[in-house]
């Protein structure tokens, strides 16, 4: 009798564990969407990503995907996961956005790139790319409501670029590479501020965000 009871208990535990780990599929788009929203609201973005993928895979033409993609982009931005945010924004622009949506999404991409800076020395390419994207945004959308925000970002990026080039030039001079130093100083020759007029904190992230 004890052996039978032990077997039944083990079987129930096995079934329970199997149900918990059983894969979900062939669900409605609203099911996947609601699951995604649930995990976003609980700040479990790994699970939210999984449910978004299921929504996209099983319902490629669902009208819910447009909103879901933007929600995931914003959620990752709020969680300071800027590469993932840009992934969703690229997806949004490519597949779901109309012209007005594209303008907003491109602004969010610039913001995500800006907030993604961690080290001015390691992120030099990101710095250049974000300056380029900001300029292109202003050229493409000169009357956009986001232009003042992009201008603020661009000003901080220019300041960072100036100090970076000054530091590189100083380093080349210390190593006796005068020609290389002159190249970098020529890039900032006509900058509207000088290095001694710019306060440079030790933490570059704080400098970019809070300056």
N, C-alpha and C positions, 0 to 999 in steps of 0.2 A: 504493500500500500504506500509506504514511504517513497519507494522508488518511482511509483506512478505519479505521486504528487510532485516529486522533484522534477520529473520529466515534463509535466504540464507547466510548472513554473518556468523552467528553462525555455520551453516552447513559446510561452507568452512573451518572455523577455526578448527572444529572438524576433518574433513577429513585430513587437513594438519597435525595436531598433530598426528593423527592415523598413517599416512604414515611415520612420523619421528620415531615413536616408534615401527613400525611393525618389527617383527623378520625376520631375513634373514636366508634362508636355501635353500638346493638344488642348491648350486652354484658350479662352477668349482674350482678345486684346485688352479689354477692360480689367480682366483678372491680372494679367502681367503688369499693367499700368498701376493698379491699386497696390500690388505687392511692392513695386518699385517705390511708390510714394511712401508706403509704410516704412521701408528701410531707410529712405532718405530722411524722414522725420525722426527716425531713431539713430541717425548719424552712423549707420552701418553701410558705407558706400560700396564696399566690396559686394555685399548681397544685392544692393540696388543696381550695381553694374550688371550682375548676373541676370536679374529680372528684366533689365532694359534689353540685354542681348536676346533673351527669350522673346520679348515683344517684337523686336526687330526681325528675328529669324522666322517666327511663325506668322507674323502679320506685317509683311514688308510695306504694304500699301495703307496701313492703318492711319487714320487722321490723328490718332493720339501720339504718333511718333514725333511730330513737330514740337509739340509742347514738352513731351518727355525728354527729348534731346536737350532742349534749352534748360530744363529743370536740372538735368544731370550736370550740365556745364556749370551752372550757378552753384550747385551743391559742392562740386569739387573746388570751385574758387573759394567758397566760404570755408572749406576745409584746408585751404592753402595747398591744394594739389593742382598746381597751375598747368602742368603738362597734360594732365587728364582733362582739365577744363578746356584747353586749346584743342584737344582731340575731338571733344564733343562739339565745340564751336565750328571746327572745320567740317565735321559731318553735317551739322545744321546748315551751314552755308551751301554745301555741295548738293544736298538732297531736299531740303524742306523750306528754305527761306525764300521769300519774295524780296523785291528790291529794298523795301523799307526795313525788313528784317535783317538783310545783309549789312546794312549800315550799322545797326545796333550790334550785331554779332562781331563785326570787324572792330568796333570800339571795345567790346569786351575782350577780344583777343589782345589788343594793345594793352589794356589794363592788366590782363593776366600775365603778359610778358613782363610788364613793368614790375608787378608785384612779385614775380618769380626771381628777381635778382637776389643773389646771396653774396656773391663776391665780385667786385668790379674787375679784378684781375682774371678770374676764371671765366667770367661771363662776358668777355669782350665781344664775341660774335653776337650774343643776344642783345647787347647794347647797340651795336651797329644795325642789326636787323630791326629792332624796335624803333630806332630813329627813322629808318627807311619806311617802315609801315606807317608811322605817324605822319610823315610827310605825304605819303601817298593818300592817306585818309583825308587830309586837309585839301589836297588837290582834287580828289574825287568828290568830296562832300563839303564844299566851301561854306555852305549855309546850314550845315548840320548843327543841331542843338548840342552835340557832343564836342564840337570844335574847342570851346573854352577848356574842357577837361583834357582833351588831347594836347592843347597848348601848355597846360600846366605840367603834364607828364613830359612833354618834349623839352621844356625849359630845364627840368631836373636832369634829364638825360644829357643835355648839352653841357651842363655844369659838371656832371660826372665824367663826360668825355674830355672836357678841358683838363681837369685835374689828372685824369689818367694819362693823357698825352704829356703833361708837364712832368709827371713822375717818370715816365719812360724816357723822356729827354734827359732828365737829371741822371738817370741810371746809365745811359749811354755816355754822358759826359764824364762820369766817374770812372768808366772803363776806357776812356780815351777815344771813344768812337764819335768824334765831333761831327762828322758828316751825317751820321744817322740821327744824332741829336737835333741838328738843324732841320732835318726833314720833319720831325715831329713838332718842333717849335713853329715851323712855317704853317702847319695845319691850324694853329690856334693864334696866329699873329694878329688877326683882326677881331678876336673875341671881345665882347663888350665889357667883360670883367677880367681882372687880373687875379693871379693865384692868391696873393696876400689879402685880397678882398673876399675870399671865399673861405668860410669856416669848414674845415674838413674833419668830422668826427671819426673816431676809430672804427666804428661800426658802419660799414657802407650801406647796409640795409636800412638802418635808421636814417642815414643821410638822404637816401633816395626817397623814402616814404614820408619822413617827417620834416624835411628841410623847409 
